[in-house]
Amino acid sequence: MAASVLTFVRGFAWRPLCKIRRAQAVCLPSAHLHLTAAAMQVSQKDFEKAQEQLKLLKNDPGNEAKLKLYAFFKQATEGPCNAPKPGMLDFVKKAKWDAWNSLGSLSQDDARRKYAELVSSLVSAESADLKDTSPEEGKHDGYETLLVTTKNNITKIMFNRPDKKNAINQKMYREIMKALEEAGKNDSTIAVITGNGDYYSSGNDLNNFANIQPGEVEKMAKDAAVSLKEFVGHFIDFPKPLIAVVNGPAIGISVTVLGLCDVVYASDTATFHTPFSNLGQSPEGCSSYLFPKIMGVAKANEMLLFNKKLTAAEACAQGLVTEVFPHRTFQKEVWARLEAYASLPKNSLAVSKQLLRSLEKEKLHETNSRECEVLRERWLSDECANAIVSFFQKKSKL
């Protein structure tokens, strides 16, 4: 991860650090010049130290942070933006150019300082995350794609592939089911699902469909349909209150199973997108039944048929999200509320949930089975295969 961040930040190649500008002796006392030079030297040392600290990050800090790092680095080493503006369709280079250009006339000293401050905050945040999941805090072992902890009567299941936008690969599907099984049986009062990094989850990892030989397609489709049915079934049958804490964009399966959660809290940076028809596929996660029921047929059709992406505010207005919080206070406010919920009588909550879910459980399992069968047929279609090939071709050009 560290190498990829450094590559992004440094613009695919390190440039020699600009020499510190010489202090201009224009009617300034020598003592003042000495102090200025000393301050600049400290700034340069902090800047160089920050570059080394950046290599220690274990998790991808996200595109927003990487763009800021890139901009501060370029400003610190080259001064104000001096590169020609890239074309509108060169999305990556344009985003980097815009970030650098937005710094205007910020001095190189200030850019070095801001770069060092940002790296320090990223390192501190990652250290705090590691502390939260230390063994004494109730970390569950045996997971590669998740961080699972139990603390204060809450089992937290955190998607932990931030460098892949928490896309769900086959191992992650299996581990989420395992985590739900454990959470359903342990002494916690509630379970919470959230994401690590900028994204909640970008949904099904389409690399699950890569490198499949022609003679294996039917087996893949059959096995994937069985796996998906089992996965969604774990959400349908989960015996305790299940709360989604949506910290950023959510796509595909990570959106559809929100209808099976009991409460959904979202940051105002979250978005909700189900681009099934773009990929030649069809709805899953019981969304074909629950979404029209939650938000009305017309609004559900916009999402499930025509790929409309909802903001957090729109998703809340349409009933998919329970409440939206400002991103800067999101974690603090939501977890304070969840800890209060977890102090309620455990058995009372479980029994009440089962009463609410029992009226729908048979219908949900029936819907899940039908959706998976339709998806199996979709995965075998030329339309779906062509759409996925097109996706990978576009991705390779980015």
MODATA-V588538 format. One record per pair of residues at least 4 apart in sequence whose ideal C-beta (glycine too) atoms are under 8 Angstrom apart, sorted by the first residue. I is the first residue (numbers start at 1). J is the second residue. Records with the same first field share a line. If there is no record, write none. Layout:
I->J + J
This chain:
1->5 + 57 + 58 + 59 + 60 + 163
2->6 + 54 + 55 + 56 + 57 + 58
3->7
4->8 + 60 + 163
5->9 + 54 + 57 + 60 + 61 + 66 + 69
6->10 + 51 + 54 + 55
7->12
8->66 + 69 + 70
9->54 + 66 + 69 + 70 + 73
10->14 + 15 + 70 + 73
11->15 + 70 + 73 + 74 + 96
15->77 + 78
16->77
17->44 + 47 + 48 + 77
18->76 + 77 + 78 + 79 + 108
20->37 + 40 + 41 + 44
21->40 + 108
23->28 + 33 + 36 + 37 + 40
24->28
25->33
28->32 + 33
29->33
30->34
31->35
32->36
33->37
34->38
35->39
36->40
37->41
38->42
39->43 + 109
40->44 + 109
41->45
42->46
43->47 + 109 + 112 + 113 + 116
44->48 + 112
45->49
46->50 + 112 + 113 + 116
47->51 + 76 + 112 + 113 + 115 + 116
48->52
49->53 + 116
50->54 + 115 + 116 + 119 + 120
51->55 + 119
52->56
53->57 + 119 + 120 + 123
54->69 + 119 + 122
56->123
57->61 + 122 + 123 + 126
58->126
59->126 + 129 + 162 + 163 + 196 + 197
60->66 + 162 + 163 + 197
61->65 + 66 + 69 + 122 + 197
62->66 + 162 + 197 + 198 + 199
63->67 + 95 + 198
64->68 + 198
65->69 + 118 + 122
66->70
67->71 + 95 + 96 + 99
68->72 + 99 + 118
69->73 + 115 + 118 + 119
70->74 + 96 + 99 + 100
71->75 + 96 + 99 + 100 + 102 + 103
72->76 + 103 + 111 + 112 + 114 + 115 + 118
73->77 + 111 + 115
74->78 + 81 + 100
75->79 + 80 + 81 + 100 + 103 + 106 + 108 + 111
76->108 + 111 + 112 + 115
77->108
78->82
79->108
80->103 + 104 + 105 + 106
81->97 + 100 + 101 + 103
83->97 + 100
85->94 + 97 + 101
86->90 + 93 + 94 + 97
87->94
88->94
90->94
91->95 + 398
92->96 + 398
93->97
94->98
95->99
96->100
97->101
98->102
99->103
103->111
106->110 + 111 + 114
107->111
108->112
109->113
110->114
111->115
112->116
113->117
114->118
115->119
116->120
117->121
118->122
119->123
120->124
121->125
122->126
123->127
124->128
125->129
126->130
127->131
128->132
129->133 + 196
130->134
131->137
132->137 + 149
133->137 + 139 + 147 + 149
134->139
135->139
137->149 + 151
138->149 + 150 + 151
139->147 + 148 + 149
140->148 + 149 + 150 + 179 + 182
142->178
143->147 + 148 + 160 + 175 + 178 + 179
144->171 + 175
145->159 + 160 + 161 + 169 + 171 + 172 + 175
146->157 + 158 + 159 + 160 + 172 + 175 + 176 + 179
147->156 + 158 + 160 + 196
148->155 + 156 + 157 + 158 + 179 + 182
149->155 + 156 + 158
150->154 + 155 + 156 + 183 + 186 + 187 + 188
151->156
152->339 + 342
153->187 + 188 + 189 + 190 + 342 + 343 + 346
154->188 + 189 + 190 + 191 + 192 + 338 + 339 + 342
155->179 + 182 + 183 + 186 + 188 + 190 + 191 + 192
156->191 + 192 + 194
157->176 + 179 + 180 + 183 + 191 + 192 + 193 + 194
158->193 + 194 + 195 + 196
159->166 + 168 + 172 + 193 + 194 + 195 + 196 + 200 + 201
160->166 + 196
161->165 + 166 + 167 + 169 + 172 + 196
162->166 + 195 + 196 + 197 + 198 + 199
163->197
164->169 + 202 + 205
165->197 + 198 + 199 + 201 + 202 + 249
166->195 + 196 + 197 + 199 + 200 + 201 + 202 + 254
167->201 + 202 + 203 + 204 + 205 + 206 + 207
168->172 + 173 + 176 + 201 + 203 + 204 + 205 + 253 + 254
169->173 + 205 + 207 + 208
170->174 + 208 + 227
171->175
172->176 + 205
173->177 + 227 + 231
174->178
175->179
176->180 + 231 + 234
177->181 + 230 + 231 + 234
178->182
179->183
180->184 + 191 + 234 + 235 + 238
181->185 + 234
182->186
183->188 + 191 + 238 + 240
184->191 + 238 + 239 + 240
187->346
188->240 + 342
189->240 + 241 + 341 + 342 + 343 + 344 + 346 + 349
190->240 + 241 + 242 + 243 + 338 + 341 + 342 + 349
191->238 + 240 + 241 + 242 + 243
192->242 + 243 + 244 + 245 + 338
193->242 + 243 + 244 + 245 + 261
194->200 + 244 + 245 + 246 + 247
195->199 + 200 + 201 + 246 + 247 + 248
197->248
198->247 + 248 + 249
199->247 + 248 + 249 + 250
200->244 + 246 + 247 + 248 + 249 + 250 + 254 + 270
201->250 + 251 + 253 + 254
202->249 + 251 + 252 + 254
203->250 + 251 + 252 + 253 + 254 + 255
204->208 + 252 + 253
206->210 + 279 + 388 + 391 + 392
208->224
209->220 + 379 + 388
210->392
212->216 + 217 + 220
213->217
216->220
217->221 + 379 + 380
218->222 + 380
219->223
220->224 + 379
221->225 + 376 + 379 + 380
222->226 + 376
223->227
224->228 + 375 + 376 + 379
225->229 + 372 + 373 + 375 + 376 + 379
226->230 + 372
227->231
228->232 + 253 + 284 + 372 + 375
229->233 + 368 + 369 + 372
230->234
231->235 + 253
232->236 + 257 + 260 + 284 + 285 + 286 + 368 + 371 + 372
233->237 + 365 + 368
234->238
235->242 + 257 + 260 + 261 + 285
236->260 + 286 + 357 + 361 + 364 + 365 + 368
237->361
238->242 + 260
239->350 + 353 + 354
240->346 + 349 + 350 + 353
241->262 + 263 + 341 + 349 + 350 + 353
242->260 + 261 + 262
243->261 + 262 + 263 + 264 + 265 + 338 + 341
244->258 + 261 + 263 + 264 + 265
245->265 + 334 + 338
246->250 + 258 + 264 + 265 + 266 + 267 + 270 + 272 + 312 + 321
247->267 + 269 + 270 + 330 + 331
248->267 + 269 + 270
249->269 + 270 + 271 + 273
250->254 + 255 + 258 + 270 + 271 + 272 + 273
251->255 + 273 + 274 + 275
252->256 + 273 + 274 + 275 + 276
253->257 + 284 + 285
254->258
255->272 + 273 + 274 + 285 + 287
256->274 + 283 + 284 + 285 + 286 + 287 + 291
257->261 + 285 + 286
258->264 + 272 + 320 + 321
259->285 + 286 + 287 + 290 + 291 + 294 + 320
260->285 + 286 + 290 + 364
262->353
263->322
264->320 + 321 + 322
265->321 + 322 + 323 + 324 + 325 + 330 + 334 + 337
266->270 + 312 + 315 + 316 + 321 + 323 + 324 + 325
267->312 + 324 + 325 + 326 + 327 + 330
268->312 + 313 + 324 + 325 + 326 + 327 + 330
269->312 + 327
270->311 + 312 + 315 + 321 + 324
271->309 + 310 + 311 + 312
272->303 + 309 + 310 + 311 + 312 + 315 + 320 + 321
273->307 + 309 + 310
274->283 + 287 + 303 + 304 + 307
275->279 + 307
276->281 + 282 + 283 + 304 + 307
277->281 + 305 + 306 + 307
278->307 + 387
279->384 + 387 + 388 + 391
280->378 + 381 + 383 + 384 + 385 + 386 + 387 + 388
281->375 + 378 + 379 + 384 + 387
282->288 + 371 + 374 + 375 + 378
283->287 + 288 + 291 + 304 + 371
284->368 + 371 + 372 + 375
285->368 + 371
286->290 + 364 + 367 + 368 + 371
287->291 + 300 + 304 + 371
288->292 + 304 + 367 + 370 + 371
289->293 + 363 + 364 + 367
290->294 + 364 + 367
291->295 + 300 + 303 + 304 + 320
292->296 + 297 + 300 + 301
294->300 + 318 + 319 + 320
295->299 + 300 + 303 + 318 + 319 + 320
296->300 + 318
297->301
298->302
299->303 + 318
300->304
301->305 + 306
302->306 + 308
303->307 + 308 + 310
310->314 + 315 + 318 + 320
311->315
312->316 + 321 + 324
313->317 + 324
314->318
315->320 + 321
316->320 + 321 + 322 + 323 + 324
325->329 + 330 + 333 + 334
326->330
329->333
330->334
331->335
332->336
333->337
334->338
335->339
336->340
337->341
338->342
339->343
340->344
344->348 + 349
345->349
346->350
347->351
348->352
349->353
350->354
351->355
352->356
353->357
354->358
355->359
357->361
360->364
361->365
362->366
363->367
364->368
365->369
366->370
367->371
368->372
369->373
370->374
371->375
372->376
373->377
374->378
375->379
376->380
377->381
378->383 + 384
379->384
380->384
381->385
382->386
383->387
384->388
385->389
386->390
387->391
388->392
389->393
390->394
391->395
392->396
393->397
394->398
